[in-house]
Amino acid sequence: MKQNTFLKGTAILIGANAVSKILGAVFKIPLTYILREEGMAIFNTALGVYSMVLSFIISGIPLALSRFTAEEYALGNYSTVKRGIKVSTVILTVLGMAGSLILYFMAGFFAYSMKDPKAELAIKLISPSVFFVALGTVYKSFYQGCVNMIPTALSQVIEAVIKLVVGFMGAYFLRNAAIEITSAGAITGITIGEIVATLILFLMFIPSNKSLPYKGEKKRKRDICFTLSAIAVPMLICSCISGSLDLLDVSVIRNSLLKINFSSESAEKFLLNYSPYTSHFDNLSETLKLSIDGARWLYGAYSGYALTIFHLPTGIIGALGVSVLPLISGALAKKDYTLAEKTASLSLKLTLIIALPSALMTYLFSEQLLDLLFHNTASAELLKILSPCMVFVCVTQLFTVILHACGKITEPFFYSLIGMAIKLAANFFLIPVAQINISGAPIGATAAFFIIMLLNTFGIKRNLHIKLNFADALIKPLSATCIMGLVMYLLHNPMYIIFKSSTIALFITAFIGVVTYSLVLISTGCIQKKELKGLHL
């Protein structure tokens, strides 16, 4: 296989992630018109349960296999790489089948545990995805370990297209059925998309595997299992706990909403914010309590609208970690600490270059973005509160990958536990406050990820040979972001007055803002050629 540069692999994956995330948003935008807040709550509940079970089944193995492949590939032990793929295929096939069966036959239990019995059918229809994702993970991890991101990128885009087409058609043709059936129809798109994506990865893997020569050290299967288990088992334990806490977080949000005791004054203020969008709160002035349907609607507004936009940049930047892990792991296997340090520092700078302007634009134009995408601005304030969290999440994702690449598996997990405890506490204490209500969820998330980011930063400084130049990574992107924000803030209202269209004003303002941002980055020499040299295995 040819050498693949870090920048090329990163660009391919970020581009594919951008396309798949945009297609995902395109999927959810018309989907919200059909499902509305209640249906989106059912959809996201089923998706959350699926994600939890999936993380229990495969968590740790993709990281372990990708890191294992990167290290052995860097050392030229191709025979060991091929054997590692065979061992992982057997393990993940068995685990994937078990996960799908558990999810299908325990769908009712999961739905009732999440306080949403209507999600049972959707959980059953998404259950086959666990097996296909588990199997596809083997091939993705192989390619990522070899720093070849094209197959992963291609499968992601095709999966997103199929999810869009099949999922929307399923919801559309079942739009007149009960809301739980319509939501289940929508989630079928995910299952079909995963099946096709896995098939594509398998077909691409066959010639790639044949072209990999039998050379270098050939480790025993027992040693390979031990090496993979040393990473995968701690990660699996961590993931099981994290997945359970994520489900607990959703449950706490839903239960906390039902605990709110409104006063006449706070109920009136709440109704001013949300009654224009739904009839679920028509009796709030009399009962001073949210109904189950009302709580579901609020959670659907938060998870279906605000979080959908929030996850666009964070998901796109998450692709950076996929490129970083094999390169740092391979560099450390060869004891090339200079390459590991250069890769980590450049990755931090690239993360901030994307995350900082994304967060600022979301903060300034939360209402306009929601109106443009969903024609629904009910969660504008929630999205505004979440916007700083974009930076914290993106940096946390990168730092976690760096720590994992350097062999620190459990440390990031303990940091996330501290953050989750903060998030749960915020939800438990803030959401029942009538004046805060659902806003407690984004407040808690922002505070939690800020703490996690700081803890990961201290962890990297304390434990690793890698030294990150934080000042160089932050100062120029932050300065460019501030200039861009000022230009956009001053420009938006005049553009709206001239064109009498919020959409046109937003697009023109965003375009000029991005051009300004790019010019400032170029003029200050934010990324220099010497930073890109030698970034390959």
C-alpha positions, 0 to 999 in steps of 0.5 A: 500500500502507498504511504498516505499523508495525514493531511490527505486522510484528514481532508478526505474524512472531514469532507466525507463527514461533512457530506454525511452530516449535511445529509443527516441534517437534510434527513432530519429537517423534513423528518421533523415536519412529519414526526414533529417534537413527539415523534422526534423524541421517540426516534431519538429515544430508540437511537439512544438505546441502540447507541448504548447497546452498540457501545456495549458490544463493540466499544474498545475493539475499533480503537484496539484494532486500529491502534494495533494495525497502525503499530504493526503496519508501521513496523512492517509486520503485515502478516500480523495485521492480516491475522489480527483482522481474522481474529477481530472478525470472529469476535465482532461477528459473535458480539454483533449477533448477540447485540442484535438479539438482545436489542430485539427481544428486550426492546420493550424493557428498554422502551419502558426504562426510558419512560417512552413505551412508544419507542418499542417498535422503533428499537426492534427495527433498528436492532439488526444494525448492531450486527452490521455495524460490528462487522463493518467496524473490522474493515474500517479499523483496518483501513484507518490503521493503515491511514487509508481513509477512502473506504471509510469515507465512501461508506459513510456517504453512501450510508447517509444517502440511503438513510436519507432516502429510505428513512424519509420514504418510510416516514412519509408513507406511514405519516397517517399511521400512529406516531410510533409506527411513523417513527419506526418507519423513519428509523428503518433507513438507519438499518438499511444504510448500515447493511449497505455500508458494511457490504461496500466495506467488505467488497473493498476489503477483499482486494486490499487484503490480498494486496497486503504481503505476507511478510514481517513478524507473524504473532500468535493468535493468543498474543494478538487476542491479549494485545487487543483485549488489553485495550478493548476490555478496559474500553468496553467496561468504560463504555458500558458505564458511560452508555448507562450514564447516557441513558440515565441522563436522558431519564433524569431530563425526562423525569426532572421535567415532570417534577417542575412546579410552576407558579402562575408567573413562571407558567406565563413566561414559559407559555410565552416561549413555547405555546406558539409551537404546540398545544401540549401546554394549553392546560399549564396555567391550571395544572402548573405541571407538565404532562408526559406529552409536554415533557416529551415535546420539550425533550424532542425540541432539545434533542431533535432541533438544538442537538441536531445543529450542535452535532454538525460541526462536532461530528465533522471534526470528530473525523480528525481523531480517526486520522490522528490515532493511527499516525500517533500510535505508529509514530510512538511504535517507532519511537518517533516522538517528533512526528507524534508531537507535530501531529498532535499540535497540528490537529489541535490547531485544525480543531480550533480553526473549525470549532471556534467559528462554528461556535460563534456563528451558532451563537450569533445566528441560532434563531436564523439557523433553526428557522432556515433548517426547521422553520421552528425556532422553539429551541433557539435559546437552547442552541445559543447556550450550547454553542460554547460547548462545541469548542469544548466537545471538539477539543475533548474528542481530540485529546481523548484520542491522543491519550488513547493513542499513547496508551492512556485508556482509562484516564479519559474515562475517569475525566468523563465520569467527573463531567457526567456527574456534573451534567447529571447534577445540573439536570437534577437540580436545574431542570426542576427550577421553573424559570430554567426548565429544559435550559438546564440540560444545555447548561449542564452539558456546557459546564461538564464538557468544559471541565472534561476538556480541562482535565484532559489538558492536564492529563496530556501535560502530566503524562505524555512525552508529547508537548502541545503548543496551546498558545500557537494553536489558540491565538491566531484562530481566536483572533480571526474568529473575533474579527469574523464575528464583528464583521458578521454582527455589523453586516447582518442587519443591513443585509436584512434591511436591503434584501428583506429576507432572513435567509439571503441575509444569513447566507451573504453574512456567512459567506463574507464572514468565512472569507474574512476569517480565511483571509485573516488566517492566511495573512497571519500564517496560521498554518505553515508548510513546515508543519505539514512536512513528514506527516505520514507513516 
